Amino acid sequence: MSGIPSVDLRDFISGDEERKLKFVREIGRAFEEIGFVALSGHFLSDNLVSELYAEVKAFFELPQDTKDSYEIPGIGGQRGYTSFGKEHAKGRKAGDLKEFWHFGQYVQGNPQLEEEYPDNVLVKELPRFNEVGKETYKMLEKTAQYVLRALALHLGLEEQYFDNFIKNGNSILRPIHYPPITEEPKDAVRAAAHGDINLITLLMGAHGKGLQVQNHEGEWIDAIARTDELMINVGDMLSRLTNNKLKSTIHQVVNPPRELWGNSRYSIPFFMHPISEMPLNCLENCIDAEHPKGFEDTTAGEYLNERLIELGLIKK
């Protein structure tokens, strides 16, 4: 495949069985073949997107010492601010050329998970920042739920298979700022080649060049969405669960041409995580003689912890 397929979530929620099955076929094929789709018909309004970008830019333009006051020690960067160059891809030492913020789950009706998850961090300088972040989080979580329902049908599971695992799940909304590049990077790019940890990722801001996806021939493809589309990809947890039937594709954010070094870049991924108890044992109907079981049994919580150590965000 030379490009990223486009799908429309309105087909799935239309009430028309043929359109619904068409969406299931299209997204299932795309996730088996390249692991990425560009999705329109999601639940984010243009106004919400515009307001979120305005708030995110305002935050990253705050003085560095103000931003640093929102970097919370001891939680592996799960909430609040993470400063420039702190995170690196698995297997790399050079930090990525980015700073970011994390909004986490807004737990409802589960005191145990309220204890387990760190509190969201409130930015007192920007009164709308947290409200707009929460609303965006909820709309992306709702979009992700329907995508996972379609994937459940593609995998021969009950449509609501994922629902209880993602309710109050450990999902993260991550506004990222890639600052202007001021000197020749030695061995660093904006985001080095990596696979995502989670079930699926919904990305806002893949509207210009930068994001690249590696296809099965090892070629890097520019992944560019329309302004009304989200880029959605399979994460490693879903790949493990499906015994690699659905592909977690390696992707990267490359540095721009030198003439564009003076420009900031913003992108806002939503990492859909389940609750930590979700088993990631390979599904029986994804194992056969041609596709023997390829992964050890584990849970989402165990796997996440292992990967955060590899990324340098928490220490052993």
C-alpha positions as CSV (number, residue, x, y, z in Angstrom):
1,M,0.0,0.0,0.0
2,S,1.4,3.4,-1.0
3,G,-0.8,5.6,1.3
4,I,-3.0,5.6,4.4
5,P,-6.6,4.5,3.8
6,S,-9.5,6.8,4.8
7,V,-12.6,5.7,6.6
8,D,-15.7,7.5,7.8
9,L,-17.1,6.6,11.3
10,R,-20.5,7.8,10.2
11,D,-20.8,4.6,8.2
12,F,-20.5,2.6,11.4
13,I,-23.0,4.6,13.5
14,S,-25.4,5.2,10.6
15,G,-28.0,2.5,11.6
16,D,-27.5,1.1,8.1
17,E,-26.2,-2.5,8.4
18,E,-24.5,-2.5,5.0
19,R,-22.6,0.8,5.8
20,K,-21.7,-0.5,9.2
21,L,-20.2,-3.8,7.7
22,K,-18.4,-1.7,5.0
23,F,-16.7,0.3,7.8
24,V,-15.7,-2.9,9.7
25,R,-14.2,-4.4,6.5
26,E,-12.3,-1.2,5.6
27,I,-10.8,-0.5,9.0
28,G,-10.0,-4.2,9.6
29,R,-8.2,-4.5,6.3
30,A,-6.3,-1.3,6.9
31,F,-5.2,-2.4,10.4
32,E,-4.1,-5.8,9.1
33,E,-2.1,-4.3,6.2
34,I,-0.5,-1.1,7.4
35,G,-1.9,-0.5,10.9
36,F,-3.1,3.1,10.2
37,V,-6.2,4.8,8.9
38,A,-7.3,8.4,8.5
39,L,-10.8,8.7,10.1
40,S,-13.5,11.3,9.5
41,G,-16.9,11.5,11.1
42,H,-15.5,11.6,14.7
43,F,-17.0,13.4,17.7
44,L,-14.7,16.4,17.8
45,S,-16.2,19.7,16.7
46,D,-14.2,22.3,14.7
47,N,-14.7,24.8,17.5
48,L,-13.4,22.4,20.2
49,V,-10.3,21.6,18.1
50,S,-9.6,25.3,17.5
51,E,-10.0,26.2,21.2
52,L,-7.8,23.3,22.3
53,Y,-4.9,24.3,20.0
54,A,-5.2,27.9,21.2
55,E,-5.0,26.7,24.9
56,V,-2.1,24.3,24.1
57,K,-0.1,27.0,22.4
58,A,-0.7,29.4,25.2
59,F,0.5,26.8,27.7
60,F,3.8,26.1,25.8
61,E,4.4,29.8,25.5
62,L,4.4,30.3,29.3
63,P,7.8,31.0,30.9
64,Q,9.9,27.9,31.3
65,D,10.0,28.2,35.1
66,T,6.2,28.3,35.1
67,K,6.0,25.2,33.0
68,D,8.6,23.4,35.1
69,S,6.4,24.0,38.2
70,Y,3.8,21.6,36.6
71,E,6.4,18.8,36.2
72,I,5.4,16.3,38.9
73,P,8.2,14.1,40.3
74,G,7.7,10.4,40.9
75,I,4.8,9.6,38.6
76,G,6.7,8.8,35.4
77,G,5.2,11.8,33.5
78,Q,1.7,10.4,33.7
79,R,0.1,13.8,34.4
80,G,1.1,17.4,33.9
81,Y,4.2,18.6,32.1
82,T,7.3,16.7,30.8
83,S,10.1,19.0,29.7
84,F,12.1,19.0,26.5
85,G,14.2,16.0,25.7
86,K,13.1,13.9,28.7
87,E,11.5,11.0,26.7
88,H,13.4,8.8,24.2
89,A,12.3,5.9,22.0
90,K,12.9,2.3,23.1
91,G,16.5,1.4,22.3
92,R,17.7,5.0,21.9
93,K,19.6,7.3,24.3
94,A,19.0,10.7,22.5
95,G,16.0,12.4,23.9
96,D,13.2,13.4,21.4
97,L,13.0,17.0,20.4
98,K,9.7,17.7,22.2
99,E,8.0,18.8,25.4
100,F,4.5,17.7,26.3
101,W,1.5,17.7,28.7
102,H,-0.6,14.8,29.9
103,F,-4.3,14.8,30.7
104,G,-5.4,11.5,32.2
105,Q,-8.7,9.7,33.0
106,Y,-11.6,11.4,34.7
107,V,-12.7,8.4,36.8
108,Q,-16.4,7.9,37.4
109,G,-17.8,5.6,40.1
110,N,-14.7,3.6,40.9
111,P,-12.9,4.7,44.1
112,Q,-10.2,2.1,43.6
113,L,-9.1,3.5,40.3
114,E,-9.3,7.1,41.6
115,E,-6.6,5.9,44.1
116,E,-4.6,4.1,41.4
117,Y,-4.4,7.0,38.9
118,P,-2.6,10.3,39.6
119,D,-4.8,13.4,39.8
120,N,-4.9,15.7,36.8
121,V,-2.8,18.8,37.2
122,L,-4.6,22.2,37.0
123,V,-2.9,25.1,35.2
124,K,-3.9,28.2,37.2
125,E,-2.6,30.6,34.6
126,L,-5.0,29.4,31.9
127,P,-8.6,29.0,33.3
128,R,-9.9,27.3,30.1
129,F,-7.0,24.9,29.6
130,N,-8.2,22.1,31.8
131,E,-11.9,22.4,30.7
132,V,-11.1,22.2,27.1
133,G,-8.6,19.4,27.6
134,K,-11.3,17.4,29.5
135,E,-13.9,17.9,26.8
136,T,-11.5,16.8,24.1
137,Y,-10.5,13.8,26.2
138,K,-14.1,12.7,26.4
139,M,-14.8,13.1,22.7
140,L,-11.7,11.2,21.7
141,E,-12.5,8.4,24.2
142,K,-16.0,8.1,22.7
143,T,-14.6,8.0,19.1
144,A,-12.1,5.3,20.2
145,Q,-14.9,3.2,21.8
146,Y,-16.7,3.0,18.5
147,V,-13.5,2.1,16.6
148,L,-12.8,-0.7,19.0
149,R,-16.4,-2.0,18.6
150,A,-15.8,-2.2,14.9
151,L,-12.5,-4.0,15.5
152,A,-14.2,-6.4,17.9
153,L,-16.6,-7.4,15.1
154,H,-13.7,-7.7,12.6
155,L,-12.0,-10.1,15.1
156,G,-15.2,-12.2,15.5
157,L,-15.8,-11.0,19.1
158,E,-18.9,-9.5,20.7
159,E,-19.3,-5.9,19.6
160,Q,-18.9,-4.7,23.2
161,Y,-15.9,-6.9,24.0
162,F,-13.7,-3.9,24.8
163,D,-16.2,-1.7,26.5
164,N,-15.7,-2.8,30.1
165,F,-11.9,-2.8,29.7
166,I,-11.8,0.8,28.4
167,K,-14.3,2.2,30.8
168,N,-12.2,4.3,33.3
169,G,-9.2,3.1,31.4
170,N,-5.7,4.5,31.9
171,S,-5.9,6.6,28.6
172,I,-3.8,9.7,28.1
173,L,-4.3,12.9,26.0
174,R,-0.9,14.3,25.1
175,P,-0.5,17.8,23.6
176,I,3.0,17.9,22.2
177,H,5.1,20.9,21.2
178,Y,8.1,20.4,18.9
179,P,9.9,23.7,19.3
180,P,11.9,25.4,16.6
181,I,15.2,23.7,15.9
182,T,18.0,26.1,16.7
183,E,21.1,24.0,15.9
184,E,22.1,20.9,14.0
185,P,20.6,17.9,15.9
186,K,23.4,15.4,16.7
187,D,21.4,12.2,16.9
188,A,17.9,13.4,17.7
189,V,14.6,13.7,15.8
190,R,11.3,15.1,16.9
191,A,10.1,11.6,17.6
192,A,12.3,8.6,16.9
193,A,11.0,5.5,15.2
194,H,8.7,3.7,17.7
195,G,5.5,1.6,18.1
196,D,2.9,2.9,20.6
197,I,2.3,1.0,23.8
198,N,-1.5,1.1,24.0
199,L,-4.6,-0.4,22.2
200,I,-5.1,2.4,19.6
201,T,-3.9,6.0,19.2
202,L,-6.0,8.8,17.8
203,L,-3.8,11.6,16.5
204,M,-4.9,15.3,16.0
205,G,-2.5,17.4,14.0
206,A,-1.1,15.1,11.2
207,H,-2.1,17.7,8.6
208,G,1.4,18.6,7.4
209,K,4.5,16.6,6.6
210,G,6.5,15.1,9.5
211,L,4.7,11.9,10.6
212,Q,5.9,8.9,8.7
213,V,4.8,5.2,8.7
214,Q,6.9,2.2,7.8
215,N,5.2,-0.2,5.5
216,H,5.9,-3.9,5.3
217,E,8.6,-3.3,2.6
218,G,10.5,-1.1,5.1
219,E,9.6,2.1,3.1
220,W,8.7,5.3,5.0
221,I,5.4,6.8,3.9
222,D,4.2,10.3,4.7
223,A,1.1,10.0,6.8
224,I,-0.9,13.2,6.2
225,A,-4.6,13.6,7.2
226,R,-7.2,16.1,6.0
227,T,-8.0,18.8,8.6
228,D,-11.3,17.0,9.4
229,E,-9.6,13.6,9.9
230,L,-7.8,11.9,12.8
231,M,-5.0,9.5,12.1
232,I,-5.6,6.3,14.0
233,N,-3.1,3.5,14.5
234,V,-2.8,0.1,16.2
235,G,-0.7,0.0,19.4
236,D,1.4,-2.8,20.8
237,M,-1.3,-4.0,23.3
238,L,-3.8,-4.6,20.5
239,S,-1.1,-6.3,18.4
240,R,-0.3,-8.6,21.3
241,L,-3.9,-9.4,22.0
242,T,-4.5,-10.3,18.3
243,N,-1.3,-12.2,17.9
244,N,-0.1,-9.6,15.4
245,K,-3.1,-10.0,13.2
246,L,-3.6,-6.3,13.6
247,K,-0.3,-4.5,13.0
248,S,1.4,-2.1,15.4
249,T,3.3,-0.1,12.8
250,I,6.6,1.6,13.4
251,H,6.3,5.4,12.9
252,Q,8.3,8.5,13.5
253,V,8.2,12.3,13.3
254,V,11.1,13.5,11.3
255,N,12.8,16.9,11.4
256,P,11.6,19.4,8.8
257,P,13.8,20.8,6.0
258,R,16.3,23.3,7.3
259,E,14.2,26.3,5.9
260,L,11.4,25.3,8.3
261,W,13.5,24.8,11.4
262,G,12.2,28.1,12.8
263,N,8.6,26.8,13.0
264,S,7.0,25.0,16.0
265,R,5.0,21.9,15.3
266,Y,2.1,20.8,17.5
267,S,0.3,17.4,17.5
268,I,-2.1,16.0,20.0
269,P,-2.4,12.2,20.3
270,F,-4.9,10.3,22.5
271,F,-3.5,7.0,23.7
272,M,-6.4,4.6,24.4
273,H,-5.4,2.4,27.3
274,P,-7.5,-0.2,29.1
275,I,-7.7,-0.7,32.8
276,S,-4.6,-2.4,34.1
277,E,-6.2,-5.8,34.8
278,M,-7.1,-6.3,31.2
279,P,-5.5,-9.6,30.0
280,L,-3.4,-9.2,26.8
281,N,-3.2,-13.0,26.3
282,C,-3.4,-13.8,22.5
283,L,-7.0,-14.4,21.5
284,E,-7.7,-18.0,20.7
285,N,-9.2,-17.2,17.3
286,C,-6.0,-15.4,16.2
287,I,-3.9,-18.5,16.8
288,D,-3.6,-21.4,14.3
289,A,-0.9,-23.6,12.7
290,E,0.2,-20.8,10.4
291,H,0.1,-18.2,13.2
292,P,1.4,-19.9,16.4
293,K,1.1,-17.9,19.6
294,G,3.8,-15.2,19.5
295,F,3.6,-13.5,22.8
296,E,3.7,-14.4,26.5
297,D,0.6,-13.9,28.7
298,T,0.6,-10.5,30.5
299,T,-1.8,-7.8,31.6
300,A,-2.1,-4.2,30.4
301,G,-0.7,-2.9,33.7
302,E,2.3,-5.1,33.7
303,Y,3.1,-4.4,30.1
304,L,2.7,-0.6,30.5
305,N,5.1,-0.6,33.5
306,E,7.7,-2.6,31.5
307,R,7.5,-0.1,28.6
308,L,7.7,3.0,30.7
309,I,11.0,1.7,32.1
310,E,12.3,1.2,28.5
311,L,11.3,4.8,27.6
312,G,13.2,6.2,30.5
313,L,10.1,7.7,32.1
314,I,10.3,5.6,35.3
315,K,13.3,4.0,37.0
316,K,13.5,0.4,38.0
